[in-house]
Each structure stands twice: as structure tokens, then as C-alpha cells.
Amino acid sequence: MTNHEFDKPLSPQESLDAAKAAFRNSVLQNDTLFSVLQTRLSESGSTDTSLPDFGLEPTLRRNDDTSIIGLRINRSATTKNGVISAYIGIYDYLPLGQMDRATGDTKITPELEAALTAVGKEKADALDVLQAWQAGVSEMGTHFSEPLLLDPMTDTFELEAELMARNYLVAPE
């Protein structure tokens, strides 16, 4: 991937950030998921709830028998007290589905079912949300060709160098 503004290749971190932005743009095309996120973001009055400025990343937690797919919603809160401003990052997790690793069967999580109910959607609408997540991850893969590893602390995709810098590394599957 090339930074066309300066005609030089993007760094791996810049490429990963672009891939995460592509994931976010892809999943927000799904009206049901957009509604769920909009409702979830507006629940807290102390954070910046504007949809254009929040981050959204896919999460994947691999267990022995199951994998849990979901979203990490990255929000921010800025407090101003006179001349001092403080920026606080807030991470919110929304598990979407629990997939049996042997069969591939996926069940929606109670958290997703509750989120759908909160926006007036049916449990049947969960299939569209799960498909939007898969399409977003596929879109992410078209923008980033290097292997991604899972951060064991956040279940998000990271670069190997980033994980090594924090002194832990989990082998990809």
C-alpha cells in the first residue's frame, strides 16, 4: 500500500490502521449494526458519542472449542478543567457470536440479542450483523496482507512487532 500524498510506501502500522478503517467503514454499511452502535454510544453521557469519531475493531477470542467474534468500540472522553485537558480512552466490547470451531456453527451472544432488542430488531436480524462482521474482516484482509496476531489482552488484531514490544506473543493459527 502506498501513501499517494508523498508516493512512499506506508509503514506496517499505517497499513494496519488503514485496514482497521476499512473494517469500520464496511461494517457501518449494515443498518442494523449501525443502529446498535448508535444506541450503545449514546448510553453514556460523559463520552464523545459522535459516530464519525469513534473507533471500531474486530475482536476474536479463540478458546479450545469455540471462538467468540465481536467488536471493540473505542471511545474517548475529554475533560476540560481550566487550562488542563485530559483525554481518556474508553474501550467497550460487544460480543456478537460464539462459533463452534469444529463445526463452524455460530450462535448469537446474549449481549447481541439484548442490543438488537434495544433497537427494536428481531433475533433474526443477527445473521446480517454476523455477515457484516465477516465482510468487514474480509475487507480488512484486502488492505493488509501481512499476518495478524491476536493480542491476548484485547482480542484485537495487532502486528507482531507491537506484541513483541509488550513482551508477549501468541502464535497465529
N, C-alpha and C positions, 0 to 999 in steps of 0.2 A: 504494500500500500504506500502511496506517495502523497506527501503534503504538497498539493498543487500550488499553494501560495508561494512556496520557496523552492519547489521542484527538488526536494530531497526526501529520501525515504523516511517514513515515520518510525519512531522507536517502537520496540515491542509494547511498551506500556501505552503509548499513544494509539497503537493499533488495537490493543485490548479495550481501551476506553472507547474507541470508535465502534468496536463490536458490541460493547455493552449499550451504547447509544442506539445502535441498530436494533438490538433486542427490545429496548424500551419502546422505540417507535413502532416496531412490529406488533407487540402485544397491546399497545394502546389503540390499535385499529379495531380491536374487539370491543363492541359497545357494552357488553355485559361486564367485562373486566374493567373497562373504563369507569363504569358506574360504581362497581365495588370499590375501586381505589379512591374515587372521588368521595364516597361516603366515609371510607376509612380515614382519609386525610382530614376531613372536616370534623372528625370526632374530637380532636384535641385543639383547643382554642389558643394554646401557647406556642404553637409551632407554625412555621411558614407552610400554609396549605395550598399554595398556588400550584396547579398541576404542571405548568411548564417547567418549574424549577426543581422538582423532586427527582431523585434518582430511583432507578428500578433495576434490580439484577435478578437473574435466575438463581435459585438455590437447589442443591441436590445433596441429600444426606443418604449415603449408602450404608445400609445395615446388612447383616448376614442374609436375611431372607427377603427384605423389602428395600425399596428406595423411596424416599419422600421427596417429591418435587414441590417447589414453591417459589415465593418471591421474597426478596429483601427490599423493603421500601426505605430509602434513605431520605430522611427529612432533616431540616435544620431549624434551629431556633436562634435568633439573635436578640440579645437583651442589651438595651442601652441605658446606662446609668451615668448621666453627665458626660464626661469625656471618655469614659471607658465603655467599650462594647465587647461583649462576649459572644462567641459563636459556639454553639453546641450541636454536635451531630447526633441524631436520634435514628436508630435502626429499628424497624418494625418488621416482623416476619409473618407471612401469610402462607401456611402450608396448603397446597392445592390438592395433591393426590398422593396416595400410597400405592406404589406399584410392586406387585409380586415379581421378584427378579427371575424366578424360574418360568412363570407362565406369561408374564407381561400384562396380566390383568391389573387394571388400575381402579381403585375406589376413591371417591372424593373424601376429603377430610371433614370432620365436623366443623372446623373453622370456615372452610369454604361454603359449606351448606348454610351456616349461620349468616355469612356475608351475603350470600345470594338472597336469603330470606329478607335481610335488612333492606335490600334494594328492590324488593317485590318480584324477584325472579324465582323460578322453579328449580328443583334439583336437576331436572333435565337440561337446564342451561349450563350445567357444569361441564358437559362434554365440549362445548365451544370454548370454554376457558382453558381446559386442558390442551385442546388442539392449538389454541393461540400461544400457549407456553411452548409447545413443541415447535411451532412455526417460528417463534422468536429465537429459540436456541439454534434452529437451522439457519436463520438469517445471521445470527451471530457467527456461526461457523463459516459463512461465506466471506465475512470481513476479517476473520482471524484464523490463519492456517496453522499456527503453532499449537502444540499440545497444551491443553489447560489442565491444571491440577486443582483439586478441591482443597480449600482452606478448612482445616478441621475445626477451627473456632467459629467460622461464619457460614460454612457450607456453600460459599460462593466460589466462582472460578477465579483463579489467580495465576500469575506467572511463576514459573519455578524459581526464578531469582528472588521474587518477593517472599516466597515461603522460606527459602534458604536464609534470607536476611533476618527472618524471625526465628530461625533455628528449629524449624520443623518442616518436614517434607513427607507427603503422603504419595505413594506410587500411584500412577494412573491405572485405570482398568481398561 
